[in-house]
Amino acid sequence: MNIDQHLKVAQWHIEQARLHALNSDHSCGCPVNPHDQKAIDAIESGHVEEETSCSVDN
């Protein structure tokens, strides 16, 4: 993905989180996929590195 595409995906995720927070009945229950879990782990650890290649399978 290019920079603009990454920013659009990030914006979509932020908007989804905002909408979920506004909806007290939200119960998505979607399992976290490995790529998203890697991102969550990086944010929670405070260790975010630039990826220079596709990391879906890493």
PDB file of N, CA, C and O in Angstrom:
ATOM      1  N   MET A   1       0.844  -1.184   0.000  1.00  0.00           N
ATOM      2  CA  MET A   1       0.000   0.000   0.000  1.00  0.00           C
ATOM      3  C   MET A   1       0.883   1.239   0.000  1.00  0.00           C
ATOM      4  O   MET A   1       2.000   1.229   0.518  1.00  0.00           O
ATOM      5  N   ASN A   2       0.363   2.291  -0.585  1.00  0.00           N
ATOM      6  CA  ASN A   2       1.103   3.541  -0.536  1.00  0.00           C
ATOM      7  C   ASN A   2       0.691   4.336   0.713  1.00  0.00           C
ATOM      8  O   ASN A   2      -0.190   3.910   1.460  1.00  0.00           O
ATOM      9  N   ILE A   3       1.318   5.465   0.927  1.00  0.00           N
ATOM     10  CA  ILE A   3       1.066   6.259   2.138  1.00  0.00           C
ATOM     11  C   ILE A   3      -0.396   6.673   2.233  1.00  0.00           C
ATOM     12  O   ILE A   3      -1.010   6.556   3.293  1.00  0.00           O
ATOM     13  N   ASP A   4      -0.950   7.153   1.136  1.00  0.00           N
ATOM     14  CA  ASP A   4      -2.346   7.592   1.144  1.00  0.00           C
ATOM     15  C   ASP A   4      -3.284   6.452   1.513  1.00  0.00           C
ATOM     16  O   ASP A   4      -4.244   6.655   2.256  1.00  0.00           O
ATOM     17  N   GLN A   5      -3.016   5.254   1.001  1.00  0.00           N
ATOM     18  CA  GLN A   5      -3.854   4.099   1.321  1.00  0.00           C
ATOM     19  C   GLN A   5      -3.730   3.719   2.799  1.00  0.00           C
ATOM     20  O   GLN A   5      -4.730   3.400   3.442  1.00  0.00           O
ATOM     21  N   HIS A   6      -2.527   3.751   3.332  1.00  0.00           N
ATOM     22  CA  HIS A   6      -2.339   3.468   4.768  1.00  0.00           C
ATOM     23  C   HIS A   6      -3.124   4.458   5.617  1.00  0.00           C
ATOM     24  O   HIS A   6      -3.782   4.067   6.582  1.00  0.00           O
ATOM     25  N   LEU A   7      -3.059   5.728   5.265  1.00  0.00           N
ATOM     26  CA  LEU A   7      -3.772   6.751   6.025  1.00  0.00           C
ATOM     27  C   LEU A   7      -5.284   6.555   5.943  1.00  0.00           C
ATOM     28  O   LEU A   7      -5.987   6.768   6.931  1.00  0.00           O
ATOM     29  N   LYS A   8      -5.787   6.155   4.790  1.00  0.00           N
ATOM     30  CA  LYS A   8      -7.226   5.908   4.654  1.00  0.00           C
ATOM     31  C   LYS A   8      -7.661   4.714   5.492  1.00  0.00           C
ATOM     32  O   LYS A   8      -8.718   4.755   6.122  1.00  0.00           O
ATOM     33  N   VAL A   9      -6.867   3.661   5.509  1.00  0.00           N
ATOM     34  CA  VAL A   9      -7.198   2.499   6.335  1.00  0.00           C
ATOM     35  C   VAL A   9      -7.169   2.884   7.821  1.00  0.00           C
ATOM     36  O   VAL A   9      -8.056   2.501   8.584  1.00  0.00           O
ATOM     37  N   ALA A  10      -6.155   3.636   8.217  1.00  0.00           N
ATOM     38  CA  ALA A  10      -6.068   4.079   9.607  1.00  0.00           C
ATOM     39  C   ALA A  10      -7.265   4.957   9.968  1.00  0.00           C
ATOM     40  O   ALA A  10      -7.835   4.819  11.050  1.00  0.00           O
ATOM     41  N   GLN A  11      -7.639   5.847   9.075  1.00  0.00           N
ATOM     42  CA  GLN A  11      -8.792   6.720   9.321  1.00  0.00           C
ATOM     43  C   GLN A  11     -10.067   5.887   9.457  1.00  0.00           C
ATOM     44  O   GLN A  11     -10.907   6.174  10.310  1.00  0.00           O
ATOM     45  N   TRP A  12     -10.213   4.859   8.621  1.00  0.00           N
ATOM     46  CA  TRP A  12     -11.381   3.988   8.708  1.00  0.00           C
ATOM     47  C   TRP A  12     -11.434   3.292  10.064  1.00  0.00           C
ATOM     48  O   TRP A  12     -12.495   3.218  10.684  1.00  0.00           O
ATOM     49  N   HIS A  13     -10.293   2.781  10.526  1.00  0.00           N
ATOM     50  CA  HIS A  13     -10.244   2.102  11.823  1.00  0.00           C
ATOM     51  C   HIS A  13     -10.577   3.071  12.962  1.00  0.00           C
ATOM     52  O   HIS A  13     -11.303   2.709  13.889  1.00  0.00           O
ATOM     53  N   ILE A  14     -10.062   4.274  12.900  1.00  0.00           N
ATOM     54  CA  ILE A  14     -10.360   5.274  13.938  1.00  0.00           C
ATOM     55  C   ILE A  14     -11.842   5.601  13.939  1.00  0.00           C
ATOM     56  O   ILE A  14     -12.461   5.702  14.999  1.00  0.00           O
ATOM     57  N   GLU A  15     -12.412   5.767  12.756  1.00  0.00           N
ATOM     58  CA  GLU A  15     -13.846   6.062  12.668  1.00  0.00           C
ATOM     59  C   GLU A  15     -14.679   4.902  13.195  1.00  0.00           C
ATOM     60  O   GLU A  15     -15.681   5.124  13.875  1.00  0.00           O
ATOM     61  N   GLN A  16     -14.283   3.674  12.895  1.00  0.00           N
ATOM     62  CA  GLN A  16     -14.993   2.515  13.435  1.00  0.00           C
ATOM     63  C   GLN A  16     -14.928   2.496  14.963  1.00  0.00           C
ATOM     64  O   GLN A  16     -15.937   2.246  15.623  1.00  0.00           O
ATOM     65  N   ALA A  17     -13.759   2.755  15.522  1.00  0.00           N
ATOM     66  CA  ALA A  17     -13.613   2.776  16.979  1.00  0.00           C
ATOM     67  C   ALA A  17     -14.480   3.864  17.593  1.00  0.00           C
ATOM     68  O   ALA A  17     -15.107   3.652  18.631  1.00  0.00           O
ATOM     69  N   ARG A  18     -14.516   5.034  16.952  1.00  0.00           N
ATOM     70  CA  ARG A  18     -15.349   6.131  17.458  1.00  0.00           C
ATOM     71  C   ARG A  18     -16.821   5.728  17.429  1.00  0.00           C
ATOM     72  O   ARG A  18     -17.546   5.948  18.399  1.00  0.00           O
ATOM     73  N   LEU A  19     -17.262   5.137  16.319  1.00  0.00           N
ATOM     74  CA  LEU A  19     -18.659   4.713  16.215  1.00  0.00           C
ATOM     75  C   LEU A  19     -18.987   3.622  17.228  1.00  0.00           C
ATOM     76  O   LEU A  19     -20.065   3.633  17.822  1.00  0.00           O
ATOM     77  N   HIS A  20     -18.071   2.683  17.431  1.00  0.00           N
ATOM     78  CA  HIS A  20     -18.290   1.627  18.421  1.00  0.00           C
ATOM     79  C   HIS A  20     -18.402   2.222  19.823  1.00  0.00           C
ATOM     80  O   HIS A  20     -19.228   1.784  20.624  1.00  0.00           O
ATOM     81  N   ALA A  21     -17.572   3.217  20.113  1.00  0.00           N
ATOM     82  CA  ALA A  21     -17.598   3.838  21.442  1.00  0.00           C
ATOM     83  C   ALA A  21     -18.913   4.564  21.686  1.00  0.00           C
ATOM     84  O   ALA A  21     -19.376   4.643  22.824  1.00  0.00           O
ATOM     85  N   LEU A  22     -19.513   5.089  20.637  1.00  0.00           N
ATOM     86  CA  LEU A  22     -20.789   5.795  20.770  1.00  0.00           C
ATOM     87  C   LEU A  22     -21.968   4.842  20.915  1.00  0.00           C
ATOM     88  O   LEU A  22     -23.024   5.236  21.409  1.00  0.00           O
ATOM     89  N   ASN A  23     -21.799   3.600  20.493  1.00  0.00           N
ATOM     90  CA  ASN A  23     -22.871   2.620  20.504  1.00  0.00           C
ATOM     91  C   ASN A  23     -22.702   1.710  21.716  1.00  0.00           C
ATOM     92  O   ASN A  23     -21.844   0.828  21.727  1.00  0.00           O
ATOM     93  N   SER A  24     -23.519   1.930  22.723  1.00  0.00           N
ATOM     94  CA  SER A  24     -23.375   1.135  23.948  1.00  0.00           C
ATOM     95  C   SER A  24     -23.747  -0.326  23.729  1.00  0.00           C
ATOM     96  O   SER A  24     -23.449  -1.171  24.573  1.00  0.00           O
ATOM     97  N   ASP A  25     -24.389  -0.630  22.616  1.00  0.00           N
ATOM     98  CA  ASP A  25     -24.774  -2.005  22.319  1.00  0.00           C
ATOM     99  C   ASP A  25     -23.754  -2.723  21.449  1.00  0.00           C
ATOM    100  O   ASP A  25     -23.994  -3.851  21.016  1.00  0.00           O
ATOM    101  N   HIS A  26     -22.611  -2.080  21.186  1.00  0.00           N
ATOM    102  CA  HIS A  26     -21.622  -2.688  20.283  1.00  0.00           C
ATOM    103  C   HIS A  26     -21.098  -3.997  20.855  1.00  0.00           C
ATOM    104  O   HIS A  26     -20.669  -4.071  22.007  1.00  0.00           O
ATOM    105  N   SER A  27     -21.145  -5.011  20.029  1.00  0.00           N
ATOM    106  CA  SER A  27     -20.608  -6.310  20.430  1.00  0.00           C
ATOM    107  C   SER A  27     -20.110  -7.043  19.186  1.00  0.00           C
ATOM    108  O   SER A  27     -20.602  -8.120  18.849  1.00  0.00           O
ATOM    109  N   CYS A  28     -19.148  -6.456  18.522  1.00  0.00           N
ATOM    110  CA  CYS A  28     -18.643  -6.989  17.259  1.00  0.00           C
ATOM    111  C   CYS A  28     -18.215  -8.445  17.403  1.00  0.00           C
ATOM    112  O   CYS A  28     -18.709  -9.315  16.685  1.00  0.00           O
ATOM    113  N   GLY A  29     -17.324  -8.703  18.304  1.00  0.00           N
ATOM    114  CA  GLY A  29     -16.870 -10.057  18.530  1.00  0.00           C
ATOM    115  C   GLY A  29     -15.962 -10.608  17.457  1.00  0.00           C
ATOM    116  O   GLY A  29     -15.632 -11.793  17.487  1.00  0.00           O
ATOM    117  N   CYS A  30     -15.547  -9.787  16.512  1.00  0.00           N
ATOM    118  CA  CYS A  30     -14.660 -10.267  15.453  1.00  0.00           C
ATOM    119  C   CYS A  30     -13.317 -10.670  16.057  1.00  0.00           C
ATOM    120  O   CYS A  30     -12.763  -9.939  16.878  1.00  0.00           O
ATOM    121  N   PRO A  31     -12.794 -11.822  15.659  1.00  0.00           N
ATOM    122  CA  PRO A  31     -11.481 -12.215  16.160  1.00  0.00           C
ATOM    123  C   PRO A  31     -10.395 -11.330  15.554  1.00  0.00           C
ATOM    124  O   PRO A  31     -10.522 -10.858  14.425  1.00  0.00           O
ATOM    125  N   VAL A  32      -9.347 -11.116  16.306  1.00  0.00           N
ATOM    126  CA  VAL A  32      -8.217 -10.336  15.817  1.00  0.00           C
ATOM    127  C   VAL A  32      -7.404 -11.205  14.868  1.00  0.00           C
ATOM    128  O   VAL A  32      -7.028 -12.326  15.211  1.00  0.00           O
ATOM    129  N   ASN A  33      -7.130 -10.679  13.664  1.00  0.00           N
ATOM    130  CA  ASN A  33      -6.308 -11.449  12.739  1.00  0.00           C
ATOM    131  C   ASN A  33      -4.832 -11.233  13.091  1.00  0.00           C
ATOM    132  O   ASN A  33      -4.507 -10.288  13.809  1.00  0.00           O
ATOM    133  N   PRO A  34      -3.943 -12.086  12.601  1.00  0.00           N
ATOM    134  CA  PRO A  34      -2.521 -11.993  12.967  1.00  0.00           C
ATOM    135  C   PRO A  34      -1.883 -10.640  12.632  1.00  0.00           C
ATOM    136  O   PRO A  34      -1.054 -10.147  13.397  1.00  0.00           O
ATOM    137  N   HIS A  35      -2.258 -10.038  11.503  1.00  0.00           N
ATOM    138  CA  HIS A  35      -1.676  -8.747  11.120  1.00  0.00           C
ATOM    139  C   HIS A  35      -2.091  -7.656  12.098  1.00  0.00           C
ATOM    140  O   HIS A  35      -1.266  -6.845  12.519  1.00  0.00           O
ATOM    141  N   ASP A  36      -3.385  -7.638  12.462  1.00  0.00           N
ATOM    142  CA  ASP A  36      -3.859  -6.643  13.426  1.00  0.00           C
ATOM    143  C   ASP A  36      -3.262  -6.892  14.809  1.00  0.00           C
ATOM    144  O   ASP A  36      -2.949  -5.940  15.523  1.00  0.00           O
ATOM    145  N   GLN A  37      -3.099  -8.160  15.198  1.00  0.00           N
ATOM    146  CA  GLN A  37      -2.501  -8.454  16.504  1.00  0.00           C
ATOM    147  C   GLN A  37      -1.071  -7.956  16.571  1.00  0.00           C
ATOM    148  O   GLN A  37      -0.626  -7.466  17.609  1.00  0.00           O
ATOM    149  N   LYS A  38      -0.351  -8.079  15.465  1.00  0.00           N
ATOM    150  CA  LYS A  38       1.026  -7.560  15.414  1.00  0.00           C
ATOM    151  C   LYS A  38       1.025  -6.053  15.644  1.00  0.00           C
ATOM    152  O   LYS A  38       1.887  -5.531  16.351  1.00  0.00           O
ATOM    153  N   ALA A  39       0.058  -5.352  15.050  1.00  0.00           N
ATOM    154  CA  ALA A  39      -0.047  -3.899  15.238  1.00  0.00           C
ATOM    155  C   ALA A  39      -0.415  -3.569  16.682  1.00  0.00           C
ATOM    156  O   ALA A  39       0.154  -2.649  17.270  1.00  0.00           O
ATOM    157  N   ILE A  40      -1.351  -4.302  17.252  1.00  0.00           N
ATOM    158  CA  ILE A  40      -1.757  -4.079  18.646  1.00  0.00           C
ATOM    159  C   ILE A  40      -0.567  -4.294  19.575  1.00  0.00           C
ATOM    160  O   ILE A  40      -0.319  -3.483  20.467  1.00  0.00           O
ATOM    161  N   ASP A  41       0.163  -5.377  19.369  1.00  0.00           N
ATOM    162  CA  ASP A  41       1.331  -5.676  20.207  1.00  0.00           C
ATOM    163  C   ASP A  41       2.378  -4.571  20.103  1.00  0.00           C
ATOM    164  O   ASP A  41       2.978  -4.188  21.107  1.00  0.00           O
ATOM    165  N   ALA A  42       2.599  -4.057  18.894  1.00  0.00           N
ATOM    166  CA  ALA A  42       3.586  -2.994  18.706  1.00  0.00           C
ATOM    167  C   ALA A  42       3.167  -1.727  19.435  1.00  0.00           C
ATOM    168  O   ALA A  42       3.988  -1.092  20.098  1.00  0.00           O
ATOM    169  N   ILE A  43       1.906  -1.356  19.319  1.00  0.00           N
ATOM    170  CA  ILE A  43       1.416  -0.151  19.997  1.00  0.00           C
ATOM    171  C   ILE A  43       1.494  -0.326  21.507  1.00  0.00           C
ATOM    172  O   ILE A  43       1.950   0.574  22.212  1.00  0.00           O
ATOM    173  N   GLU A  44       1.054  -1.474  22.008  1.00  0.00           N
ATOM    174  CA  GLU A  44       1.063  -1.709  23.454  1.00  0.00           C
ATOM    175  C   GLU A  44       2.477  -1.753  24.025  1.00  0.00           C
ATOM    176  O   GLU A  44       2.691  -1.364  25.174  1.00  0.00           O
ATOM    177  N   SER A  45       3.433  -2.218  23.247  1.00  0.00           N
ATOM    178  CA  SER A  45       4.814  -2.284  23.730  1.00  0.00           C
ATOM    179  C   SER A  45       5.548  -0.958  23.557  1.00  0.00           C
ATOM    180  O   SER A  45       6.617  -0.753  24.132  1.00  0.00           O
ATOM    181  N   GLY A  46       4.965  -0.056  22.757  1.00  0.00           N
ATOM    182  CA  GLY A  46       5.627   1.211  22.485  1.00  0.00           C
ATOM    183  C   GLY A  46       6.771   1.075  21.500  1.00  0.00           C
ATOM    184  O   GLY A  46       7.628   1.954  21.408  1.00  0.00           O
ATOM    185  N   HIS A  47       6.786  -0.030  20.761  1.00  0.00           N
ATOM    186  CA  HIS A  47       7.886  -0.299  19.837  1.00  0.00           C
ATOM    187  C   HIS A  47       7.348  -0.486  18.417  1.00  0.00           C
ATOM    188  O   HIS A  47       7.125  -1.609  17.964  1.00  0.00           O
ATOM    189  N   VAL A  48       7.146   0.636  17.727  1.00  0.00           N
ATOM    190  CA  VAL A  48       6.636   0.594  16.356  1.00  0.00           C
ATOM    191  C   VAL A  48       7.784   0.889  15.410  1.00  0.00           C
ATOM    192  O   VAL A  48       8.435   1.929  15.507  1.00  0.00           O
ATOM    193  N   GLU A  49       8.023  -0.028  14.505  1.00  0.00           N
ATOM    194  CA  GLU A  49       9.084   0.141  13.513  1.00  0.00           C
ATOM    195  C   GLU A  49       8.467   0.267  12.137  1.00  0.00           C
ATOM    196  O   GLU A  49       7.390  -0.272  11.882  1.00  0.00           O
ATOM    197  N   GLU A  50       9.137   0.971  11.254  1.00  0.00           N
ATOM    198  CA  GLU A  50       8.672   1.091   9.894  1.00  0.00           C
ATOM    199  C   GLU A  50       8.803  -0.252   9.188  1.00  0.00           C
ATOM    200  O   GLU A  50       9.853  -0.893   9.237  1.00  0.00           O
ATOM    201  N   GLU A  51       7.733  -0.664   8.538  1.00  0.00           N
ATOM    202  CA  GLU A  51       7.787  -1.874   7.738  1.00  0.00           C
ATOM    203  C   GLU A  51       8.138  -1.472   6.312  1.00  0.00           C
ATOM    204  O   GLU A  51       7.563  -0.535   5.758  1.00  0.00           O
ATOM    205  N   THR A  52       9.063  -2.175   5.742  1.00  0.00           N
ATOM    206  CA  THR A  52       9.489  -1.858   4.384  1.00  0.00           C
ATOM    207  C   THR A  52       9.088  -2.933   3.384  1.00  0.00           C
ATOM    208  O   THR A  52       9.421  -2.850   2.202  1.00  0.00           O
ATOM    209  N   SER A  53       8.371  -3.940   3.868  1.00  0.00           N
ATOM    210  CA  SER A  53       7.841  -4.976   2.982  1.00  0.00           C
ATOM    211  C   SER A  53       6.544  -5.467   3.588  1.00  0.00           C
ATOM    212  O   SER A  53       6.238  -5.177   4.745  1.00  0.00           O
ATOM    213  N   CYS A  54       5.785  -6.207   2.807  1.00  0.00           N
ATOM    214  CA  CYS A  54       4.504  -6.725   3.276  1.00  0.00           C
ATOM    215  C   CYS A  54       4.733  -7.597   4.501  1.00  0.00           C
ATOM    216  O   CYS A  54       5.613  -8.458   4.501  1.00  0.00           O
ATOM    217  N   SER A  55       3.949  -7.375   5.537  1.00  0.00           N
ATOM    218  CA  SER A  55       4.150  -8.126   6.778  1.00  0.00           C
ATOM    219  C   SER A  55       2.976  -9.031   7.114  1.00  0.00           C
ATOM    220  O   SER A  55       2.878  -9.515   8.241  1.00  0.00           O
ATOM    221  N   VAL A  56       2.088  -9.269   6.165  1.00  0.00           N
ATOM    222  CA  VAL A  56       0.912 -10.082   6.446  1.00  0.00           C
ATOM    223  C   VAL A  56       1.284 -11.482   6.913  1.00  0.00           C
ATOM    224  O   VAL A  56       0.633 -12.039   7.797  1.00  0.00           O
ATOM    225  N   ASP A  57       2.321 -12.043   6.326  1.00  0.00           N
ATOM    226  CA  ASP A  57       2.707 -13.412   6.689  1.00  0.00           C
ATOM    227  C   ASP A  57       3.789 -13.465   7.753  1.00  0.00           C
ATOM    228  O   ASP A  57       4.248 -14.549   8.111  1.00  0.00           O
ATOM    229  N   ASN A  58       4.202 -12.316   8.264  1.00  0.00           N
ATOM    230  CA  ASN A  58       5.294 -12.293   9.265  1.00  0.00           C
ATOM    231  C   ASN A  58       4.754 -12.279  10.657  1.00  0.00           C
ATOM    232  O   ASN A  58       5.524 -12.260  11.618  1.00  0.00           O
TER     233      ASN A  58
END
